[in-house]
Amino acid sequence: MKLFKWIGTEEEAQRIIENASNDKIIFLKNDDEALLLQEADESSFENVEAYEVLDRTGELSTEGFAVLNNISCHGRRKGIIRTAIP
């Protein structure tokens, strides 16, 4: 399982969400940019950063908070995220 992260404009994010199949996508935004998170084996959108999920508790949700710990792997190109969701 992987966690995919996409960052761009809110308008681009809305287009991605509209064109996505039944994938569960978490949408976050601030005044400057939007962020999409998708947990899956393969991403349904392009230009994403992929992280290998080593351990998790709970499910990603559009409400509440999530703790994402990125463990840098020297000599590897991919980051690893450990998630803890209440």
Beta strands, then each sheet from edge to edge (+ up, - down):
strand 1: 2-8
strand 2: 25-29
strand 3: 34-40
strand 4: 49-53
strand 5: 67-71
strand 6: 79-84
sheet 1: 2+ 3- 1+ 4- 6- 5+
end
